[in-house]
Amino acid sequence: MKRICGTLTVLCCVVLEKEGCPLICRFATMGTVRSIQHNYLEDEIDFLLIPRHVELLGDRAKDCDIPVSIEKTGLEDRGQYSLSYILFRRFSPEFFQGCSVEETHLHSLQLYPLFTSNQSATLDEPACVFCFFSLPNAGYLYSLKGGVELLSAYQYPEKVLEAVLTDHLLHVITNALQCFTVRCSAVAARIEDPYIDTTMKACPPSNLEVCALRMQLFIGLRLVCVYGRHVILLSTADTETPEETERSTQRRGLSRKWTISAPKETSKAGHGWNIYVVDTVSPLTLYQEMVEYSQRYAETNPQAQSLRHLLSEAHLLLRASVLQKSRQQQNHDPTASVQTDGQELEEAVRQNSNLKTPDCHLTLPYYRMSGLSVTEVISRNRPLPGSPHSYGPGFLFYLRHYLLEETEQNLSQEAADEVIHIFSQSEPSQLISVCASASMINISPDRTLRILQHLEDTTGVSVPLTITMATLMLRLGDLPQYTQLMERHAEMLLVYGFIEEPRLLLLHVEGGGGEDRHAHIRPTALAQQLAKSQPGLLVAAMVALHENNKVLLEQADHVFKVCLGCENCLQVDFWEAMLMASSQDAIIQELLFRVASVYIDRLTNSDTHISSTKIVTCLCVLQISSCSHYGALYPWLTVLSPAHTTSSQHQEALHKLQSLLCGPSLSVGSVVPLLERLSEETLWGFSLHLLCATRRGQYGSSIEKLLDRCPQAIIAFANHQLQDKNMVLWWQKLLPELCNRTRAAAENSILLAALKETLVVVAMEMSPAEFLELIPDDGTASYFLPHLLTCSQRHLMT
């Protein structure tokens, strides 16, 4: 059995690093290894063994088993160097595709560093490093910084003798000088600005497929090099070039013998050598040619993907030029070749940014980079007279996003009406969102109403559409028609409509700085009308918007202040409604503190104005609404109810505050400082202080205070508060206090009645022996004997 070994080509890029300063300086390549057997007849060959293609990147390249060592020449400085494997790749000829061994020969190996605009080529480590190498039929560009990655693969249309990589283009020579695009600038742009792909700006991707741009014919090209903007070519005039010989050989077909023909003898007459210096076309000129071609191409095939590709190539050309210009200015390079003026490049970037692109999502950053106003963009996309009224998806995508922006740059009435017309022709379903935009404040109401009425006749009635039409009626001052439209739907359906389109109530606008950082939230005219005519709907809508993450609590507060002024009670109604709806603990605690502060203010200030129209009007409504943060009033508080002379406003505020203090959610410690404003001289004020003391576990002092101020409530207090672990206070604190106070008082039926009730409870809870210890030795034992008898009988029964 006979074997024929194929070709093995090895590329091993080596990085030599000096301490503290990486230095890219050397390549090691293993040339073509051939072991092809000759002189075998076709019938003597059994099979062909060809090594597979292999690619090892980064640290894996160490597994290539190709030893590389640092050669000492004696010219090095005293620094220490280290060796790193970056890339290993093996190529094998595709014989079944007619590929010969010579087509795997490696040439044009190049390591290419690239500095960003804020770097110095003499001081800084390059931001990007690229490795380029080429075979006769293919070239490969790798990015080495931040991990080794294949950036671009070039498939040449014919055999290439040599290639040179530059910032803008890849120059290759065959029988002609050909130019291909490169992706180095796209990588550098992303390193310089990691947030380059946003709604404000964009850059074509670095993995964009490369393409050929130019070709200039020459005869017998052999070598190429680049200096600045000059391409230097060396050619020779042979009667028959090796390429022509090879092509004629390939046309004859590949025999199964796979033999290599002997090289042709060199002519005795020698060669005629020529040298050419070619000035490359400036990137700006090439960009203009690409734009011109794209415009002609778009007329015949506007939806082709290649159109976007061509515009992306033009953008990358400009990116590379801007990067090179900035780098030369940063390094103050006096020897740099004359470049395009920076202003011309910036203008070209803006011009490229407003070109139409088939990908609608890219139009938004490109239009924004162009610096054009929305009016200018509309004028550039306006259909020609006589042509169908159609607008591209990219332009509509840009226009929708512009109208969603938080801006105070209002369109004129003419421009706003044109926008309405554009969407009525292209995307009628977006008309509600368009009308709700802050930029569309100057639209013509009557004209827009006719368009919306036609939309309703076509698609049917919808809640957001009805609200939008009612808003326009309000602008026209037609209140009866406004009321009729708003009464079409139930209030809850209107709330759902506001959730679907919040901008019908609230506008987000730029500015609003200063003391109030939420002043950029502005209520619409509809919101202000609802505050006057339908405050309940406004409060319910704001609660729904908050719970659906459409508005923040502080923003909602600002809206109510703007609608009815700083002293309006609609804001308090909103807080109380939020307590019923919210499930966020932080929001609940903030609201509890706010409403408690308001109730205390109302109890302190007798002239506080309270709105007559309320969402939550009294304690019973709160309880019926199942607001768990408001608790049922403790029974002993009913004994401490204020006199009937207290106003209904104070009565409501008192009941709500007492209910909050009886509830499970309010942190009593947070409101104790606020309660210092309330005097204990009044019975209702005393009840609040006593309630806080009880909530904080101060039962002993509370019993003393209650016996001092309102002893008739002591049994109700004890029955409610002195239970479970506090039961011991009945005989340790309450019984001694009642005994002492009854003895000191000549006639006090209230204390005597409380003492009897206390003895009944004590007799039920204690043993006879423990009860005996409680009987005082002052000659009043006969008063306690009936209770002692009851205690003994209960003890015998158990």
C-alpha positions in Angstrom: 0.0 0.0 0.0 1.4 3.4 -1.0 0.8 6.7 0.6 1.1 10.2 -0.7 1.4 13.0 2.0 -0.2 16.3 1.3 0.9 19.8 2.0 1.2 21.2 5.5 1.4 25.0 5.9 1.8 26.3 9.5 1.4 29.9 10.7 2.5 30.6 14.2 2.3 34.3 15.3 4.6 35.1 18.2 4.2 37.9 20.6 7.4 39.0 22.4 6.6 40.9 25.5 9.1 43.1 27.3 8.5 43.6 31.0 6.0 46.4 31.4 5.6 47.0 27.7 4.2 44.5 25.2 6.1 44.5 22.0 4.8 42.9 18.8 7.9 42.1 16.8 8.3 38.7 15.2 6.5 36.0 13.2 7.6 32.4 12.9 6.3 30.5 9.9 6.9 26.9 8.9 7.1 26.7 5.2 5.4 24.3 2.9 6.3 20.7 3.7 6.0 18.4 0.7 6.4 14.7 0.6 4.8 13.8 -2.7 5.9 10.5 -4.2 6.9 10.6 -7.9 7.3 7.8 -10.5 4.2 5.9 -9.4 1.8 4.7 -12.0 -1.9 5.5 -11.6 -2.7 1.9 -10.8 -0.1 1.8 -8.1 -1.7 4.5 -5.9 -4.1 3.1 -3.3 -5.2 6.3 -1.4 -4.1 9.8 -0.6 -3.5 11.0 3.0 -4.2 14.7 3.4 -3.9 16.5 6.8 -7.1 18.2 7.8 -7.6 21.9 8.2 -6.8 23.0 11.8 -7.3 26.3 13.6 -6.1 26.9 17.1 -6.7 30.3 18.7 -5.1 32.0 21.8 -3.8 29.6 24.4 -4.8 26.6 22.4 -2.2 27.5 19.8 0.4 25.9 22.2 -0.9 22.5 21.2 0.4 22.9 17.7 3.6 21.0 18.6 5.7 23.5 16.6 8.7 24.6 18.7 9.5 28.3 18.5 12.4 29.9 20.3 13.6 33.5 20.7 16.8 34.0 18.7 19.5 36.0 20.4 21.3 38.4 18.0 23.3 40.3 20.6 21.5 43.6 19.6 18.8 43.3 22.1 18.6 45.5 25.1 18.8 44.0 28.6 15.1 43.6 29.0 13.4 40.3 29.6 11.2 38.8 26.9 8.5 36.2 27.0 6.9 34.2 24.2 3.2 33.8 23.6 1.5 31.7 21.0 -1.4 33.5 19.4 -2.6 31.6 16.4 -1.9 28.3 14.7 -3.6 27.5 11.4 -2.9 24.6 9.0 -4.2 24.6 5.4 -4.6 21.6 3.2 -5.2 21.6 -0.6 -8.6 20.6 -1.8 -7.6 18.2 -4.6 -11.1 17.2 -5.3 -11.9 20.8 -6.2 -8.9 21.1 -8.5 -6.7 22.9 -6.0 -2.9 22.3 -6.3 -0.3 22.2 -3.6 1.1 25.6 -4.6 -2.2 27.2 -3.8 -1.6 26.6 -0.1 1.6 28.6 -0.1 1.5 31.4 2.6 2.5 34.9 1.7 1.9 38.5 2.8 2.1 37.9 6.5 1.4 41.2 8.3 0.9 42.3 11.9 -1.1 45.5 12.0 -1.5 47.7 15.1 -4.1 50.4 15.2 -4.3 53.3 17.6 -7.5 55.1 18.6 -7.9 58.9 18.4 -6.8 59.5 22.0 -3.7 57.4 21.9 -0.1 58.1 21.1 1.7 55.7 18.8 5.0 56.3 20.5 3.8 56.0 24.1 0.7 53.8 24.3 0.0 50.2 23.7 -2.2 49.9 20.6 -5.9 49.6 21.2 -6.2 47.1 18.4 -3.8 44.6 16.8 -4.7 42.7 13.7 -3.0 39.8 12.0 -3.4 39.4 8.2 -2.0 36.7 6.0 -2.8 35.5 2.6 -2.8 32.5 0.4 -3.0 32.7 -3.4 -6.8 32.2 -3.3 -7.9 33.4 0.1 -6.8 35.9 2.8 -7.6 36.0 6.5 -7.8 38.9 8.9 -7.7 38.2 12.7 -8.2 40.5 15.6 -5.8 39.8 18.4 -6.8 42.2 21.2 -9.3 40.9 23.7 -9.1 37.4 22.4 -8.1 36.0 19.0 -11.0 36.2 16.6 -11.4 35.7 12.8 -12.6 39.1 11.6 -12.8 38.7 7.8 -12.1 36.0 5.2 -11.3 37.1 1.7 -12.0 34.9 -1.3 -10.1 36.2 -4.3 -11.6 35.8 -7.8 -8.2 34.8 -9.2 -4.7 33.9 -7.9 -3.1 36.7 -5.8 0.7 37.1 -5.7 0.9 39.6 -2.8 -1.4 41.6 -0.5 -0.9 44.7 1.8 -3.3 45.8 4.5 -4.0 49.4 5.3 -6.5 51.4 7.4 -8.9 51.8 4.6 -8.3 49.0 2.1 -6.6 45.7 1.3 -4.5 46.0 -1.8 -3.8 42.8 -3.7 -2.0 42.1 -7.0 -2.8 39.6 -9.7 -2.7 40.8 -13.3 -4.3 43.9 -11.8 -4.3 46.0 -8.7 -7.5 45.2 -6.8 -8.9 46.7 -3.6 -11.0 45.1 -0.9 -12.6 46.6 2.2 -11.3 46.0 5.7 -13.0 46.0 9.1 -10.2 47.4 11.3 -12.0 50.8 11.7 -15.2 49.1 12.9 -13.3 47.2 15.6 -11.4 50.4 16.6 -14.6 52.4 16.8 -16.2 50.0 19.2 -13.1 50.0 21.4 -13.0 53.7 21.4 -16.7 54.0 22.2 -18.3 50.8 23.7 -21.8 52.3 23.5 -21.6 53.1 19.8 -24.7 51.0 18.9 -27.6 52.9 20.5 -30.6 54.8 19.4 -28.4 57.9 19.1 -25.6 56.5 17.0 -24.6 53.4 15.1 -21.7 51.8 13.3 -21.8 48.9 10.8 -20.7 45.6 12.5 -17.1 44.4 12.3 -18.2 41.0 10.9 -19.8 42.6 7.8 -18.9 40.7 4.7 -16.0 42.2 2.7 -16.4 43.3 -0.9 -14.2 44.4 -3.8 -14.2 48.1 -4.6 -11.7 48.9 -7.4 -9.5 47.2 -10.0 -6.7 48.7 -12.2 -5.1 46.6 -14.9 -1.3 46.2 -15.2 1.0 43.7 -16.9 3.3 41.4 -15.0 2.8 42.6 -11.4 5.2 41.1 -9.0 5.5 43.2 -5.8 3.3 45.8 -4.0 3.9 48.0 -1.0 2.1 51.0 0.5 3.4 54.3 1.8 0.8 56.8 3.0 -1.6 57.2 0.2 0.8 55.8 -2.4 0.8 52.3 -3.7 4.1 51.2 -5.2 4.1 48.4 -7.7 6.9 46.4 -9.3 6.1 44.6 -12.6 8.0 42.6 -15.2 7.2 42.1 -18.8 7.5 38.4 -19.6 6.4 36.8 -22.8 4.3 34.4 -20.7 3.8 34.9 -17.1 3.7 32.1 -14.5 0.0 32.8 -13.9 -0.8 32.3 -17.6 1.1 29.0 -17.6 -0.7 27.9 -14.5 -4.1 28.8 -15.9 -3.4 26.8 -19.1 -2.3 23.9 -17.0 -5.5 24.0 -14.9 -7.6 24.0 -18.1 -6.0 20.8 -19.1 -7.4 19.3 -15.9 -5.8 17.6 -13.0 -4.4 14.1 -13.6 -4.6 11.5 -10.9 -0.8 11.4 -10.8 -0.7 14.7 -8.9 2.8 15.4 -10.1 4.4 18.8 -10.0 5.7 20.1 -13.4 9.3 21.3 -13.6 9.7 25.1 -13.4 10.1 26.8 -16.7 13.6 27.9 -17.5 14.3 31.6 -17.3 14.7 33.4 -20.5 18.3 34.4 -21.3 17.1 37.8 -22.4 16.0 38.6 -18.8 13.1 40.7 -17.8 11.9 44.2 -18.4 11.2 45.8 -15.0 8.7 48.6 -14.3 7.9 50.5 -11.2 4.6 52.3 -10.7 3.6 54.8 -8.0 -0.2 55.0 -7.8 -2.0 57.6 -5.8 -4.9 56.0 -4.1 -8.3 57.6 -4.4 -9.1 59.6 -1.2 -11.7 57.9 1.1 -14.0 60.9 0.6 -13.9 60.6 -3.2 -14.4 56.9 -3.0 -17.3 57.4 -0.6 -19.0 59.9 -3.0 -18.6 57.4 -5.8 -20.2 54.7 -3.6 -23.1 57.0 -2.7 -23.7 57.9 -6.3 -23.7 54.3 -7.4 -26.1 53.4 -4.5 -28.5 56.1 -5.6 -28.5 54.7 -9.2 -28.8 51.1 -7.9 -31.7 52.1 -5.5 -33.8 53.3 -8.5 -33.8 49.8 -10.0 -33.7 47.6 -6.9 -34.5 49.7 -3.7 -35.1 46.7 -1.5 -31.8 44.8 -2.2 -29.7 43.8 0.7 -26.6 44.9 -1.2 -27.8 48.5 -1.0 -27.5 48.5 2.7 -24.1 46.7 2.4 -22.8 49.4 0.1 -23.9 52.2 2.4 -22.3 50.4 5.4 -19.1 50.2 3.4 -19.3 53.9 2.8 -19.8 54.6 6.5 -16.8 52.5 7.5 -14.6 54.3 5.0 -15.6 57.6 6.7 -15.0 56.0 10.1 -11.5 55.0 9.1 -10.8 58.5 7.8 -12.0 60.2 10.9 -10.0 57.8 13.0 -6.8 58.4 11.0 -7.4 62.2 11.0 -7.9 62.3 14.8 -4.8 60.1 15.3 -2.6 62.4 13.2 -3.8 65.4 15.1 -3.2 63.7 18.4 0.3 62.7 17.5 1.1 66.0 15.7 2.5 64.1 12.8 4.2 66.7 10.4 5.2 64.0 7.9 1.7 62.7 7.4 0.3 63.0 3.9 -2.2 65.6 3.1 -5.6 64.4 4.3 -9.1 65.5 3.8 -10.2 68.4 5.9 -11.9 67.4 9.2 -15.0 69.5 8.5 -15.4 67.8 5.1 -15.3 64.4 6.9 -17.8 65.5 9.5 -20.1 66.8 6.8 -19.8 63.5 4.9 -20.6 61.5 8.1 -23.8 63.6 8.5 -24.6 63.1 4.8 -24.1 59.4 5.1 -26.2 59.3 8.2 -29.3 60.7 6.4 -29.1 58.2 3.6 -32.1 55.9 3.3 -31.4 52.4 4.6 -33.6 49.3 4.0 -33.2 48.3 7.7 -35.8 50.5 9.5 -34.2 50.1 13.0 -31.0 51.7 11.7 -32.6 54.8 10.5 -33.1 56.1 14.0 -29.4 56.4 15.0 -28.4 57.4 11.5 -30.9 60.3 11.3 -29.8 61.5 14.7 -26.2 61.4 13.7 -27.0 63.5 10.7 -28.0 66.5 12.8 -31.1 67.1 10.7 -34.3 68.4 12.4 -37.5 66.3 12.1 -38.9 68.9 9.7 -35.9 68.5 7.4 -36.2 64.7 7.6 -39.9 64.9 6.7 -39.1 67.1 3.7 -36.4 64.7 2.4 -38.8 61.8 2.6 -41.8 63.5 1.1 -43.0 61.6 -2.0 -42.5 63.3 -5.3 -45.6 64.8 -7.0 -47.5 62.2 -9.0 -45.8 59.3 -7.2 -47.8 57.0 -4.8 -48.1 58.3 -1.3 -45.9 55.7 0.3 -43.3 56.2 3.0 -40.4 53.9 3.8 -40.6 51.8 7.0 -37.3 53.3 8.1 -38.6 56.8 8.0 -41.8 55.8 9.8 -39.8 54.0 12.4 -37.7 57.1 13.0 -40.8 59.3 13.1 -42.5 57.1 15.7 -39.5 57.2 18.0 -39.2 60.9 17.6 -42.8 61.4 18.7 -42.1 59.2 21.8 -39.2 61.3 22.9 -39.5 63.5 26.0 -38.9 66.9 24.4 -40.4 70.3 24.4 -39.4 70.9 20.7 -43.0 71.3 19.5 -43.7 70.9 15.8 -45.4 73.8 14.0 -49.0 73.4 13.0 -48.0 72.7 9.4 -45.5 70.1 10.3 -47.8 68.5 12.9 -50.7 68.3 10.4 -48.3 66.7 7.9 -47.3 64.1 10.4 -51.0 63.3 11.0 -51.4 62.9 7.3 -48.4 60.7 7.0 -49.7 58.2 9.6 -53.2 58.4 8.3 -51.9 57.2 4.9 -49.3 54.7 6.1 -50.1 53.5 9.7 -53.5 54.6 10.9 -53.3 52.4 13.9 -50.5 54.7 15.3 -52.7 57.8 15.1 -53.7 57.7 18.8 -50.1 57.5 19.9 -49.1 60.3 17.5 -51.9 62.6 18.8 -50.7 62.0 22.4 -47.2 63.1 21.7 -45.9 66.2 23.5 -44.5 67.4 20.2 -47.9 67.4 18.5 -49.5 70.1 20.7 -50.0 72.4 17.7 -52.1 70.1 15.5 -55.3 71.4 14.0 -58.1 69.9 16.3 -60.9 70.1 13.7 -58.8 68.6 10.9 -57.5 65.8 13.2 -61.0 65.1 14.5 -62.2 64.4 10.9 -59.3 62.0 10.4 -60.0 60.2 13.7 -63.7 60.0 13.0 -62.9 58.3 9.7 -60.6 55.9 11.6 -63.5 55.1 14.0 -65.9 54.5 11.2 -63.3 52.1 9.6 -62.0 50.2 12.6 -64.8 50.7 15.2 -65.0 52.4 18.6 -62.2 52.0 21.0 -61.6 53.6 24.4 -58.2 55.3 23.7 -59.7 56.7 20.4 -62.7 58.1 22.2 -60.5 59.7 24.8 -58.3 61.2 22.1 -61.3 62.7 20.3 -62.6 64.0 23.7 -59.3 65.7 24.2 -59.5 67.5 20.8 -63.1 68.5 21.7 -61.8 70.0 24.9 -59.2 72.0 22.9 -62.0 73.3 20.7 -64.0 74.4 23.8 -66.9 72.1 23.0 -67.7 70.9 26.6 -71.1 69.3 25.7 -69.5 67.2 23.0 -66.5 66.4 25.3 -68.9 65.2 28.0 -70.9 63.1 25.6 -67.7 61.4 24.4 -66.4 60.7 27.9 -69.8 59.3 28.9 -69.6 56.6 26.2 -67.7 54.3 28.5 -67.7 53.3 32.1 -65.0 54.9 34.4 -63.1 51.6 34.7 -62.9 51.2 30.9 -61.6 54.8 30.8 -59.0 53.8 33.3 -57.9 50.9 31.1 -57.7 53.4 28.2 -55.3 55.6 30.2 -53.2 52.6 31.0 -52.9 51.8 27.3 -51.9 55.4 26.4 -50.7 57.3 29.5 -49.7 60.4 27.5 -53.4 61.2 27.3 -53.0 62.3 31.0 -49.3 62.9 31.5 -46.6 64.4 29.3 -42.9 63.8 29.9 -41.0 66.8 28.8 -37.3 67.9 29.0 -36.2 70.3 31.7 -37.9 70.5 35.0 -34.7 70.9 37.0 -34.2 73.1 40.0 -35.9 72.3 43.3 -38.5 69.9 41.9 -36.7 67.2 39.9 -40.1 65.8 38.8 -41.3 69.0 37.2 -40.8 67.5 33.8 -44.0 65.5 34.3 -46.8 67.8 33.1 -50.5 67.0 33.3 -52.4 67.5 30.0 -55.4 69.7 29.6 -57.6 66.6 29.9 -56.0 65.8 33.3 -56.8 69.3 34.6 -60.3 69.0 33.3 -60.8 65.7 35.1 -59.5 67.2 38.4 -62.4 69.7 38.2 -65.2 67.5 36.8 -64.3 63.9 37.5 -61.7 63.8 40.3 -62.6 60.2 41.1 -61.6 59.1 37.6 -58.4 61.0 37.8 -57.4 59.4 41.1 -58.3 55.9 39.9 -56.4 56.5 36.7 -53.3 57.7 38.6 -53.4 54.7 40.9 -53.6 52.4 37.9 -50.7 54.1 36.1 -48.6 53.8 39.2 -49.4 50.2 39.7 -48.5 49.5 36.0 -45.2 51.3 36.3 -46.3 54.2 34.1 -45.7 56.9 36.7 -43.7 57.3 39.9 -45.2 58.3 43.2 -43.4 61.7 43.3 -44.4 62.4 39.7 -48.1 61.7 40.5 -47.8 64.1 43.5 -46.5 66.8 41.2 -49.4 66.2 38.8 -52.0 66.8 41.6 -50.2 69.9 42.8 -50.2 71.3 39.3 -53.9 70.4 38.8 -55.4 71.9 42.0 -52.6 73.7 43.9 -50.5 72.7 46.9 -53.5 72.5 49.4 -55.7 70.2 47.4 -57.1 67.1 49.1 -57.2 65.1 45.9 -53.6 64.2 46.5 -54.6 62.8 49.9 -57.4 60.8 48.2 -54.8 59.4 45.9 -52.5 58.4 48.8 -55.4 56.7 50.5 -56.4 54.9 47.3 -52.8 53.8 46.8 -52.8 52.2 50.2 -55.6 49.9 49.1 -53.9 49.1 45.8 -50.2 48.9 46.4 -48.3 45.8 47.4 -44.8 47.4 47.6 -43.7 47.6 51.2 -41.5 50.7 50.7 -44.3 52.5 49.0 -46.8 51.5 51.7 -44.6 52.8 54.5 -44.1 56.1 52.7 -47.8 56.5 52.1 -48.7 55.6 55.7 -46.4 58.3 57.0 -47.8 60.8 54.6 -51.5 60.2 55.4 -50.7 60.2 59.1 -49.0 63.5 58.7 -52.0 64.9 56.9 -54.5 63.7 59.5 -52.4 65.3 62.3 -52.3 68.5 60.3 -56.0 68.5 60.0 -56.5 67.9 63.7 -54.0 70.7 64.4 -55.3 73.3 62.0 -59.0 74.0 62.3 -59.1 76.0 59.1 -57.8 73.2 56.9 -59.9 72.9 53.7 -61.2 69.5 52.9 -62.6 68.7 49.5 -66.2 67.8 49.4 -65.6 65.3 46.6 -63.6 62.4 47.9 -62.7 58.9 46.9 -62.3 57.7 50.5 -64.6 59.7 52.7 -64.8 58.0 56.0 -63.6 55.1 58.1 -66.4 52.8 57.1 -65.6 53.2 53.5 -62.0 52.2 54.3 -63.1 49.1 56.1 -65.6 48.1 53.4 -62.8 48.5 50.8 -60.8 45.9 52.8 -57.8 48.1 53.3 -55.8 46.0 55.7 -53.6 48.9 56.8 -56.5 50.5 58.6 -57.6 48.6 61.6 -60.8 48.4 63.6 -61.0 50.9 66.4 -60.1 49.4 69.8 -63.3 49.2 72.0 -61.9 51.4 74.7 -61.4 54.2 72.2 -65.2 54.6 71.9 -65.3 55.7 75.5 -62.8 58.3 74.7 -64.7 59.7 71.8 -64.6 63.5 71.5 -67.5 65.8 72.3 -70.2 66.3 69.7 -69.0 69.8 69.3 -66.0 68.6 67.3 -66.4 69.3 63.6 -67.1 66.5 61.1 -63.8 67.3 59.4 -61.9 66.8 62.7 -64.0 63.7 63.4 -63.1 62.1 60.1 -59.4 62.9 60.5 -59.4 61.6 64.1 -61.1 58.3 63.2 -58.7 57.7 60.3 -55.6 58.4 62.4 -56.9 56.2 65.2 -57.6 53.5 62.6 -54.1 53.7 61.3 -52.7 53.4 64.8 -54.9 50.4 65.4 -53.8 48.8 62.1 -50.9 46.4 61.7 -48.8 48.4 59.2 -48.0 51.9 60.6 -44.7 52.2 62.4 -45.8 54.0 65.6 -42.3 55.3 66.3 -42.3 57.3 63.0 -45.4 59.3 64.0 -44.6 59.9 67.7 -42.6 63.1 67.0 -45.5 64.4 64.9 -48.0 63.7 67.8 -46.1 66.1 70.0 -47.9 68.9 68.2 -51.2 67.6 69.6 -52.0 68.5 73.2 -53.2 65.9 75.7 -55.6 68.4 77.3 -58.4 67.4 75.0 -59.8 63.9 75.4 -59.3 63.0 71.7 -55.7 64.2 71.9 -55.2 62.1 75.1 -56.6 59.1 73.2 -54.0 59.4 70.5 -51.1 59.6 72.9 -52.5 56.8 75.0 -52.9 54.7 71.8 -49.3 55.3 70.8 -48.0 54.4 74.3 -50.0 51.2 74.3 -48.7 50.2 70.8 -45.2 50.7 72.1 -45.9 48.3 75.0 -46.1 50.9 77.8 -49.0 49.3 79.6 -48.1 50.2 83.1 -48.0 54.0 82.5 -51.0 53.7 80.2 -53.1 52.2 83.1 -52.0 55.0 85.4 -52.8 57.7 82.8 -56.2 56.2 82.0 -57.2 56.0 85.7 -56.2 59.6 86.0 -58.1 60.9 83.0 -60.9 58.5 82.2 -61.3 55.6 84.7 -64.6 54.5 83.1 -62.6 53.2 80.2 -60.1 51.1 82.2 -62.0 47.8 82.1 -62.6 48.1 78.4 -58.9 48.9 78.0 -57.9 45.9 80.2 -60.2 43.5 78.5 -58.6 44.4 75.2 -55.0 45.0 76.0 -54.3 42.9 79.1 -54.5 39.4 77.5 -52.2 36.5 77.0 -48.7 37.4 78.1 -50.0 40.7 79.5 -52.7 39.0 81.7 -50.4 39.3 84.8 -50.9 43.0 84.8 -54.4 42.5 86.0 -53.2 41.6 89.5 -49.7 43.1 89.4 -50.6 46.6 88.2 -54.3 47.2 87.8 -55.6 45.6 91.1 -53.2 47.4 93.3 -53.9 50.7 91.5 -57.6 50.3 91.9 -57.3 49.3 95.6 -55.2 52.3 96.4 -57.3 54.8 94.5 -60.6 53.4 95.9 -59.3 53.6 99.4 -58.2 57.2 98.9 -61.5 58.3 97.3 -64.4 58.9 99.6 -67.1 58.1 97.1 -66.1 56.8 93.6 -68.6 54.4 92.1 -66.6 54.2 88.9 -63.5 53.0 90.7 -65.6 50.5 92.7 -67.2 49.1 89.7 -63.8 48.7 88.0 -62.5 47.0 91.1 -65.3 44.5 91.1 -64.8 43.7 87.5 -61.0 43.3 88.1 -61.6 40.9 91.1 -63.9 38.8 88.9 -61.1 38.4 86.3 -58.4 37.8 89.0 -60.6 35.2 90.8 -60.9 33.3 87.5 -57.2 33.3 86.7 -55.5 32.7 90.1 -55.4 29.9 92.7 -56.9 30.5 96.2 -53.4 30.7 97.7 -52.3 33.3 95.2 -55.5 35.2 95.7 -55.0 35.3 99.5 -51.6 36.9 99.0 -53.3 39.7 97.1 -55.8 40.5 99.9 -54.7 43.7 101.7 -54.3 43.6 105.5 -56.0 46.9 106.2 -59.2 45.4 107.6 -61.0 45.2 104.3 -60.7 41.4 103.8 -64.5 41.0 104.1 -64.8 42.8 100.8 -62.7 40.2 99.0 -64.2 37.1 100.7 -66.9 36.5 98.1 -64.4 36.6 95.3 -62.1 34.3 97.3 -65.0 31.9 97.7 -65.6 32.0 93.9 -61.9 31.3 93.3 -62.0 28.3 95.7 -65.1 26.8 94.1 -63.6 27.1 90.6 -60.3 25.5 91.9 -62.2 22.6 93.4 -64.1 22.0 90.2 -60.9 21.9 88.1 
